[in-house]
Amino acid sequence: MGASLPNKEANLFKLIVKSYETKQYKKGLKAADTILKKFPDHGETLSMKGLTLNCMDRKSEAYELVRQGLKNDLKSHVCWHVYGLLYRSDREYREAIKCYRNALKIDPDNIEILRDLSLLQAQMRDLSGFVETRQQLLTLKPNHRMNWIGFSVAHHLNSNASKAVEILEAYEGTLEEDYPPENERCEHGEMLLYKISLLEECGFLERALEELHKKEFKIVDKLAYKEQEVSLLVKLGHLQEGEALYQALLSMNPDNYRYYEGLQKCVGLYLEDGQYSPDQIDQLDSLYKTLVQQYKWSSAVKRIPLDFLQGDKFREAADNYIRPLLTKGVPSLFSDLSSLYNHPGKADILEQLILELEQSIRMTGQYPGGTNKEPPSTLMWTLFLLAQHYDRRGQFEIALSKIDEAIEHTPTVIDLYSVKSRILKHAGDLVAAAAFADEARCMDLADRYVNSECVKRMLQADQVSLAEKTAVLFTKDGDQHNNLHDMQCMWYELASGESYFRQGDLGRALKKFLAVEKHYADITEDQFDFHSYCLRKMTLRSYVEMLKFQDQLHSHSYFHKAAAGAIRCYIKLHDSPPKSTAEEDDDMAKLLPSQKKKMRQKQRKAEARAKKEAEEKNEELSASGISKSGKRHVKPVDPDPNGEKLLKVEDPLSEATKYLKLLQKNSPDSLETHLLSFELYTRKQKTLLAFQAVKQLLRLDPEHPDSHRCLIKFFHKVGSMNAPVTDSEKLIWSVLEAERPNISQVHEKSLFEANNSVLDKHKDSLMHRAAFVEILHILDSNRKSEAVKFIEETTNNTVPRNGALGPIREWKLKDCIAVHNLLETVLADQDAALRWKVRCADYFPYSTYFEGKHSSASPNSAFNQLRKNAENESVNHITSNGKLEAFKDLTI
């Protein structure tokens, strides 16, 4: 390194390296310039200067200098190493690996280059290469602990856990008896627990348990020790010892659900599906009654029995569980109970129970059979719980009456307004929901959660600019919009992307969805620093868990929503491409001269405003200055804030295919993935890929209306294709002919018969009838009136139940909206769509979409009357000097 230079310059070269390592970039740059004055063609100095400039955000100069340095000295491992570091900083990992390999050809035993290469191989999951590099590092430096551990972890990741155990045992053989010293006990204990988990993974359970007991005094983390021990005991079938150990763990943490599950396994009373026999329920009941006596303050021990108890026993347990929480005033009680609504019959029992509690508190001020007088707040929390219960069951009018009564009882509780907002959202009045969420926010301006909930409601109501102003109240000063992006606030970006999509602003929608996709790319990159950190700190079990999590990262629901949203945007962009400049000019030519003038003035004003905003942002950013190291802290200004460039993509479907492949790989069990796949490949004329999507839909849910819709659409399209001519077309045809008999829905049936058979199975389902009608229209457009009549004859039946208040209808709001869209767009019958809208307005009186009588879309609704009164009162109460007259009579 700098070997070809005289002593003075060689020392300066060392200073450049040191300055780079200590981030004193200006100092390093000065030293590099001093050497280059005398030796302008010195390759290693040019490379190091380029690397320093790269850290100062001067990338184009950096690449130019590094390439020039490499050209001047191709046989220098430093130049190749620096070139690799440059690529690594730009996340070009494959190119960086090539550079490191070239450097190692020149200096095969360079530990720094080998270490950097191993980190990149772990990042790119080149596991066989990772094993080789780690072995080489261990051979060169066998006295370094990190090299032993790294070699072991490499084998584990490469699916060779037994070899990883051998390496750790060989490493332990090099240690002295009194190892570890006091300051390394935690790290050594972590290594031992990692080794035992490897033995467990290999299936050597007896050996793992023996090793665990043998090394107990060396393991510092006693909780992890006990959890590992009980896991091994249960797997070995030592259930009595396991039971005793789970009891010990419960005494340490009686609210850990996993410990109760483990204890049930030990006593032979655990089933994955939760379908217990009456005898098993009795045994479980007696077990938990014993545990309640031991852990009286535990919430879990009282809550778990509600999952398996039935009938009167369930009612009694639920009563005992709910009463103290209502007295205490726990807002999250309904969230805790919500999973019970999936159990048949339990929702009805809960309804009867809560209504009885409410009636008793109203009449006597105490619970049924109780002796103590309840505080006034108990009635309010009971009404609060009932409102959420009726909201869950779709009885929005009763839910709203209960929550209004609770608000009237205690108008200062924020949770009441938040729940009212949620009920209105479910009822279909998004504008009123946003208004009540904003009211809740104004009651506590320092509560970030309430603020975020308000923002979400505003975005659902398509009030994007207002939502953005509300969201930035909790961001740092400066460029707030970028601040939300920097914080990786994905729920906000998804909600605003969906709002823009609903409004038809595809550019901004794409911008938001692709921002979420970028966050996931950043999360993947963020693991890079942990490859060395975790080996150094010995957090090996957490490290391996983190790598497994990263491998499944793109299966997360947020990524799924973002990718699906982006695909929908690209499909819509393909179906309705934006107007070209020539078309816009033609449209302008049709306008009157006065209209043209107004239009041009508007365009000029918009351009001037955008230019001014960009200049102001640049001034703010340049004012932030440069740090001592010479690195600029300037964030680049977004050149395309409205996503206009994203709309100018040449082939939207090929862009959509990139995201579809990620969904197919990471969310193969989602119907939405294969529905989008069908839509995309149908447009791309990829017949076999579209058929593959249909097969996947039938695999996941053959009875789903969308599966039926796609199946019939596909075979209808295939049937309307011309006879095959080319070899590829003939091959596709033969594949479809061979596969059709395997699909029972269309085997030896016409498409009309297949369509009718679905209706026979699901004649009372609104969405199945809608799918039937859509397919009928596609197969025979002359039967449009029959299709419309068929939809209009559908009845909204009530759900059979034993509840105490009101009927529950089968139809859901979103399904009725889908049917309205079908009548309006696919069948193109505006009169039928209007009739459907009037009919649904009765079923959903709070829906703004159907303009229900109680919705904010109706001028005479209670919400609009309240708003008018509030506006009048605010005008009347404000005096000329801006003070509120209402405060005169305020008493405390």
Salt bridges, closest charged atoms under 4 A:
GLU9 OE2 - LYS38 NZ 3.25
ASP33 OD1 - LYS49 NZ 2.90
GLU61 OE2 - ARG58 NE 3.09
ASP90 OD1 - LYS59 NZ 2.90
GLU95 OE2 - LYS98 NZ 3.32
ASP107 OD2 - HIS77 NE2 3.83
ASP116 OD2 - HIS81 NE2 2.82
ASP116 OD1 - ARG88 NH1 3.75
GLU169 OE2 - LYS195 NZ 3.89
GLU169 OE2 - ARG207 NH2 2.61
GLU172 OE1 - LYS195 NZ 2.66
GLU172 OE2 - LYS215 NZ 2.90
GLU182 OE2 - ARG185 NH1 3.79
GLU184 OE1 - ARG145 NH1 3.73
GLU190 OE2 - ARG541 NH2 3.11
GLU200 OE2 - LYS235 NZ 2.70
GLU201 OE1 - HIS156 NE2 2.95
GLU211 OE2 - LYS195 NZ 2.82
GLU211 OE2 - LYS215 NZ 2.80
GLU227 OE2 - ARG258 NH2 3.80
GLU229 OE2 - HIS213 NE2 2.92
GLU261 OE2 - LYS265 NZ 3.75
ASP282 OD1 - LYS313 NZ 3.02
ASP285 OD2 - LYS289 NZ 3.41
ASP285 OD2 - LYS313 NZ 3.75
ASP307 OD1 - ARG303 NH1 3.14
ASP319 OD1 - ARG323 NE 2.75
ASP336 OD1 - ARG303 NE 3.21
ASP348 OD1 - ARG393 NH1 2.77
GLU351 OE1 - HIS389 NE2 2.71
GLU351 OE1 - ARG393 NH1 2.97
GLU351 OE1 - ARG801 NH2 2.88
GLU356 OE1 - ARG315 NH2 2.56
GLU358 OE2 - ARG362 NH2 2.66
GLU358 OE2 - LYS402 NZ 3.11
ASP391 OD2 - HIS426 ND1 2.88
ASP404 OD1 - LYS420 NZ 2.63
GLU405 OE2 - ARG362 NH2 2.43
ASP438 OD1 - ARG441 NE 2.83
GLU453 OE2 - ARG422 NH2 2.88
GLU453 OE2 - ARG457 NH2 3.78
ASP462 OD1 - ARG502 NH2 2.91
GLU468 OE2 - HIS481 ND1 3.25
ASP486 OD2 - LYS635 NZ 2.53
GLU493 OE2 - HIS485 ND1 3.09
GLU493 OE1 - HIS519 NE2 2.73
ASP505 OD2 - ARG508 NH1 2.95
ASP522 OD1 - ARG91 NH1 3.05
ASP522 OD2 - LYS518 NZ 3.21
ASP551 OD1 - ARG125 NE 3.01
ASP575 OD1 - HIS574 ND1 3.27
ASP575 OD2 - ARG683 NH2 2.87
ASP587 OD2 - LYS579 NZ 2.60
ASP638 OD2 - LYS511 NZ 3.00
GLU655 OE2 - LYS658 NZ 3.20
ASP669 OD1 - ARG699 NH2 3.46
GLU672 OE1 - HIS560 NE2 2.87
GLU672 OE2 - ARG568 NH2 2.38
GLU679 OE1 - ARG683 NH1 2.82
GLU703 OE2 - LYS761 NZ 3.48
GLU703 OE1 - HIS762 NE2 2.81
ASP706 OD2 - HIS704 ND1 3.88
ASP706 OD1 - ARG709 NH1 2.30
GLU739 OE1 - LYS695 NZ 2.91
GLU748 OE2 - HIS747 NE2 3.76
GLU774 OE1 - ARG709 NE 2.76
GLU774 OE2 - LYS713 NZ 3.39
GLU786 OE1 - ARG783 NE 2.90
GLU792 OE2 - ARG835 NE 2.82
GLU793 OE2 - LYS789 NZ 3.97
GLU824 OE1 - HIS820 ND1 3.93
GLU851 OE2 - LYS837 NZ 3.71
GLU885 OE1 - LYS888 NZ 2.57
